[in-house]
């Protein structure tokens, strides 16, 4: 039996592919563009026609047998996959998103491979791609084809130029003011994001890491402390401030931390909306407005400055790695423990930190900073972030397919993750208290970014910062100090109370941790140290 393969002309295939891409893979783009233009205005119609004509011109230009089929297949595959994330989560595929996808771990990515993802990819990417591969292209003599192609491309370009010129002001305004809209267009947005990520990776591959804060040294209080000073820095994941009862949330999601009498800052913003941006930024010592990944990779970070001062620094990771931050320090990955009851399929509950921390605190002899990089509330599989004992808000959404759950079930599952993080943080503080005979301990916690739980149809995180909703940028910032730490460092915890609602951000982490360890260096900025107003100065400061 031979397969029936229809024969069509190259320009027909180009037109069919253009129509398919515009109509089937850009629902979210058209909805946003339509709103940005204020409805079906002449400018919107010109804009839409112009995009169609440009895409057609590109495909006709490529319409040489195998080239056209390869290009069309690739564009359909990219658009079919990308449109799933646009249409399902309202997610924009930008450079940061490509980076997150490339640097994520297998199990984390696995949560996105759901039945509805597979169905969407089959229907919108694989089947149309197979259809393109199946058709035979009508042979055409070179000159004949060239002339006919020009007869399509030239009018298409001229018409586009005419339409753009006629509505230039409106189109330019929308393209400039609504950059987020263009980031939804398939296939151009994912392709340009991937190209930009590729170029920056090549540019970064020969970066030299410059020393930073090499003048750092222990201040008088650290030097004269009777016991090793230990600060545990908990780098949170996807925890949004508004779901913490410490910040006034209607549900009791922080019972253990509230009982401990922690210091809580209610008004803290993140550096980015994705781990790949926020995490390096938090430890870089760059303020958000000055931060770039390239700059951060070009010089040492907080963990190195602490090392210069003689502090022992370790990074324990239960997430997707330190994003280069811990390259020069002691690093341990915790989520490859096969035998622990806390681990499953390459992912572990954050309780995995606690036994090791207990053992480590019992043997510490030097001043130490331990960074715990949590898995926290990472979605969409919120239900996998907490053990049954913390399944307090029910019914909870128990699938990675958030769209299949009512909003309340998504929020219930998410709130259980916060409740469990509350337990993990309180347990860290209790371990520091338990070992107060050996160490003077303190803990500082900030989440890397927040999360959208369906507000305005947006889920997960990673929105471009300029338009990111507060759900994604308002993060928790909590600290706990043991009595012996307060004594050794001259910290007056009650004095911090009036600062609870002060504006804080990831900009503060670098300087606050240096201050907490009484490390003195020219790269320390006291104005950004959240605790400085209530910490006694060292004699030599
Ligand atoms: Zn994150």
Boltz pocket constraint, residues with backbone or C-beta under 6 A from the ligand:
constraints:
  - pocket:
      binder: B
      contacts: [[A, 236], [A, 237], [A, 238], [A, 274], [A, 275], [A, 276], [A, 448], [A, 449]]
      max_distance: 6.0
